[in-house]
Amino acid sequence: MGALSIWHVLIMATVALLLFGGRGKVSDLMGDVAKGIRSFRTGLNDPEQPPAPRHNGGSKALADGTDR
C-alpha cells in the first residue's frame, strides 16, 4: 500500500477546492487575509511618521502627580 491512496488525494483535492476555488465564503476569506497581509507589509515598509501630540483630555493633574 502506498503512502497516498486515491481517497487521500480526493480529500486533499476537495479541501484545496474549498479553500481556493469558486466564489465561496472561504475563498473570499482567504482573499481578505491576503489583503490584510499585503497592507501589513506596506505599513512596515513605509517610513514611520512622528506620533501626533496627545491631548490631556481635561485631566487636572497636580504637580506632585496626584489627581483631584
N, C-alpha and C positions, 0 to 999 in steps of 0.2 A: 504494500500500500504506500502510495506516495505521500509527500508532505501535504499537498493540497488536493482534495478531491473536487469533483465538479460542484458539490454543494458548497464548499468553502468559496470557490470562485464566484458562484451565483450570489451568495450572501454579500461578499465584498463588492460585487458589481451593483447590487441593489443599494447598499449603503452609499457608495460613491454617487449613484444616480440621485438619491435623495438629497445628498449634501450639495452637489454641484450642478445638477441638471434641472431643466424645466424652469417654470416661474413659480415655484412653490414658496412657502414661507421660510423654509430652511435656507434656500438659495438666496433669498432676499436678506436673511440674517447674516449669511456669510459675506455678502456684498457690503453690508453695513459695517461689519467687523473690519473688512479690508479698508474701507474709507476712514474708519477711526484710526487704524494703524498708520495709514498714509498721513493723516492730519497730525498725529503724534510725531512722526518723523520730521515733517516740515516745521513743527513747533520746536523741535530740538535743534534744527539747523538754522533757524532764524536767530539773528543777534538779539541778545537779551536787552530789553528796554528797562530803564530805571523805574523802580516802583513809584506809583503815584503817592503823593503825600497823604497820610492818613488823617482823617478828621477825628477829633477827640469825641464827638458825639454828645457834647454838652455835659460831660462829667466834670464835677468840681473837685478835683483832687487838690489836696493841700500840699504845701512844700515838703512836709515830712513824709509824704507817701500815703497818708490816710485819707479816706473819703468821709464826707459828712452826709 
